[in-house]
């Protein structure tokens, strides 16, 4: 996997250059596999991948939370998710974002998400 980003035809740039592409399900499978591998081998580097996955597949946050839970790295998920959520323009979008994983992560982690998201929201809006 070379990259994960919205609008990509394939996560492997060389395949895209020769006109090959993958469907969304295949792209999601590649992203999930890459995330599991990153969380296992280099969890300190998972933040960028989480952010790319969240922006590319904003309707699959529960899946990414599940990978973080399995790897014991919910903290990494929470940190990135809080920043991504805070940047969403409307309260309804932020609630929808949170609702995707609220019943999956432990209560303490959800509370940490809420605290971090609120702080980032205030920082972004100068409040």
Sine and cosine of phi, psi and omega as CSV:
sin_phi,cos_phi,sin_psi,cos_psi,sin_omega,cos_omega
0.00,0.00,0.81,-0.59,0.01,-1.00
-1.00,-0.07,-0.61,0.80,-0.09,-1.00
-0.26,-0.97,0.36,-0.93,0.14,-0.99
-0.74,-0.67,0.86,-0.51,0.02,-1.00
-0.39,-0.92,0.45,-0.90,0.03,-1.00
-0.84,0.54,0.66,-0.75,0.07,-1.00
0.99,0.11,0.03,1.00,-0.01,-1.00
-0.94,0.34,0.45,-0.89,0.09,-1.00
-1.00,-0.02,-0.50,0.87,0.00,-1.00
-0.35,-0.94,0.47,-0.88,0.03,-1.00
-0.97,0.24,-0.21,0.98,0.04,-1.00
-0.98,-0.22,0.94,-0.35,-0.10,-1.00
-0.85,0.53,-0.64,0.77,-0.02,-1.00
-0.87,0.49,-0.60,0.80,0.04,-1.00
-0.92,0.40,-0.65,0.76,0.01,-1.00
-0.89,0.45,-0.63,0.78,-0.03,-1.00
-0.89,0.46,-0.42,0.91,0.02,-1.00
-0.98,-0.21,0.25,0.97,0.11,-0.99
1.00,0.07,0.19,0.98,0.03,-1.00
-1.00,-0.04,0.55,-0.83,0.04,-1.00
-0.56,-0.83,0.25,-0.97,0.01,-1.00
-0.89,-0.46,0.42,-0.91,0.09,-1.00
-0.98,0.18,0.19,-0.98,-0.08,-1.00
-0.84,0.54,-0.63,0.78,0.01,-1.00
-0.89,0.46,-0.66,0.76,0.04,-1.00
-0.92,0.39,-0.64,0.77,0.03,-1.00
-0.89,0.45,-0.67,0.74,0.02,-1.00
-0.90,0.44,-0.67,0.75,0.03,-1.00
-0.88,0.47,-0.68,0.73,0.05,-1.00
-0.88,0.47,-0.70,0.72,0.00,-1.00
-0.90,0.44,-0.67,0.74,-0.01,-1.00
-0.92,0.40,-0.67,0.74,0.03,-1.00
-0.90,0.44,-0.68,0.73,0.02,-1.00
-0.89,0.46,-0.64,0.77,0.01,-1.00
-0.91,0.42,-0.72,0.70,0.01,-1.00
-0.86,0.51,-0.68,0.73,0.02,-1.00
-0.90,0.44,-0.72,0.69,-0.02,-1.00
-0.90,0.44,-0.68,0.74,0.01,-1.00
-0.91,0.42,-0.51,0.86,0.01,-1.00
-0.98,0.19,-0.69,0.73,-0.16,-0.99
-0.99,-0.14,-0.55,0.83,-0.05,-1.00
-0.54,-0.84,0.91,0.42,-0.09,-1.00
-0.86,0.51,-0.44,0.90,0.02,-1.00
-0.93,0.38,-0.29,0.96,0.01,-1.00
-0.98,-0.21,0.17,0.99,-0.09,-1.00
-0.97,0.24,-0.33,0.94,-0.08,-1.00
-0.83,0.56,-0.75,0.66,-0.01,-1.00
-0.90,0.45,-0.64,0.77,0.00,-1.00
-0.92,0.39,-0.68,0.73,0.08,-1.00
-0.81,0.58,-0.74,0.67,-0.04,-1.00
-0.88,0.47,-0.70,0.72,0.03,-1.00
-0.88,0.47,-0.69,0.72,0.00,-1.00
-0.91,0.42,-0.66,0.75,-0.01,-1.00
-0.91,0.42,-0.60,0.80,0.00,-1.00
-0.98,0.20,-0.49,0.87,-0.01,-1.00
-0.99,0.14,-0.60,0.80,-0.04,-1.00
-0.80,-0.60,0.91,0.41,-0.09,-1.00
-0.91,0.41,-0.21,0.98,0.01,-1.00
-0.99,-0.12,0.16,0.99,-0.05,-1.00
-0.84,-0.55,0.49,0.87,-0.06,-1.00
-0.88,0.47,-0.58,0.82,0.00,-1.00
-0.88,0.48,-0.61,0.80,0.02,-1.00
-0.89,0.45,-0.67,0.74,-0.02,-1.00
-0.95,0.31,-0.58,0.81,0.09,-1.00
-0.89,0.46,-0.65,0.76,0.02,-1.00
-0.88,0.48,-0.68,0.73,0.04,-1.00
-0.88,0.48,-0.66,0.75,0.01,-1.00
-0.90,0.43,-0.65,0.76,0.03,-1.00
-0.89,0.46,-0.74,0.67,-0.02,-1.00
-0.87,0.50,-0.57,0.82,-0.02,-1.00
-1.00,0.05,-0.09,1.00,-0.05,-1.00
0.95,0.33,0.48,0.87,-0.05,-1.00
-0.81,-0.58,0.70,0.72,0.02,-1.00
-0.88,0.47,-0.51,0.86,0.02,-1.00
-0.85,0.53,-0.64,0.77,0.02,-1.00
-0.92,0.40,-0.67,0.74,0.05,-1.00
-0.88,0.48,-0.74,0.67,-0.05,-1.00
-0.87,0.50,-0.70,0.71,-0.02,-1.00
-0.85,0.53,-0.75,0.66,-0.04,-1.00
-0.95,0.30,-0.70,0.72,-0.02,-1.00
-0.86,0.50,-0.62,0.78,0.01,-1.00
-0.89,0.46,-0.68,0.74,0.01,-1.00
-0.93,0.37,-0.69,0.72,0.00,-1.00
-0.90,0.44,-0.71,0.71,-0.02,-1.00
-0.89,0.45,-0.70,0.71,-0.03,-1.00
-0.87,0.50,-0.48,0.88,-0.02,-1.00
-0.98,0.19,-0.21,0.98,0.01,-1.00
-0.92,0.40,0.64,-0.77,-0.16,-0.99
-0.96,0.29,-0.49,0.87,-0.08,-1.00
-0.88,-0.48,0.43,-0.90,0.03,-1.00
-0.88,0.47,-0.63,0.78,0.01,-1.00
-0.88,0.48,-0.67,0.75,0.03,-1.00
-0.91,0.42,-0.64,0.77,0.01,-1.00
-0.91,0.41,-0.65,0.76,0.04,-1.00
-0.91,0.41,-0.67,0.74,0.02,-1.00
-0.89,0.46,-0.66,0.75,0.04,-1.00
-0.85,0.52,-0.80,0.60,-0.04,-1.00
-0.89,0.46,-0.65,0.76,-0.06,-1.00
-0.88,0.48,-0.41,0.91,-0.02,-1.00
-0.90,0.44,-0.47,0.88,-0.06,-1.00
-0.78,-0.62,0.02,1.00,-0.10,-1.00
-0.85,0.53,-0.57,0.82,-0.03,-1.00
-1.00,0.02,0.02,1.00,-0.03,-1.00
-0.99,-0.16,-0.68,0.74,-0.09,-1.00
-1.00,0.06,0.46,-0.89,0.01,-1.00
-0.85,0.53,0.46,-0.89,-0.06,-1.00
-0.83,0.56,-0.65,0.76,0.01,-1.00
-0.89,0.45,-0.63,0.78,0.02,-1.00
-0.94,0.33,-0.59,0.81,0.05,-1.00
-0.91,0.41,-0.63,0.78,0.06,-1.00
-0.90,0.44,-0.65,0.76,0.05,-1.00
-0.89,0.45,-0.65,0.76,0.06,-1.00
-0.85,0.52,-0.76,0.64,-0.03,-1.00
-0.85,0.52,-0.70,0.72,0.00,-1.00
-0.90,0.44,-0.74,0.67,-0.01,-1.00
-0.92,0.40,-0.64,0.77,0.00,-1.00
-0.90,0.43,-0.70,0.72,0.00,-1.00
-0.89,0.45,-0.66,0.75,0.02,-1.00
-0.90,0.43,-0.68,0.73,0.02,-1.00
-0.92,0.38,-0.62,0.78,0.03,-1.00
-0.86,0.51,-0.73,0.68,0.01,-1.00
-0.90,0.44,-0.66,0.75,0.00,-1.00
-0.89,0.46,-0.71,0.71,-0.03,-1.00
-0.91,0.42,-0.50,0.86,-0.06,-1.00
-0.98,-0.22,0.11,0.99,0.06,-1.00
0.91,0.41,0.57,0.82,-0.03,-1.00
-0.94,-0.33,0.00,0.00,0.00,0.00
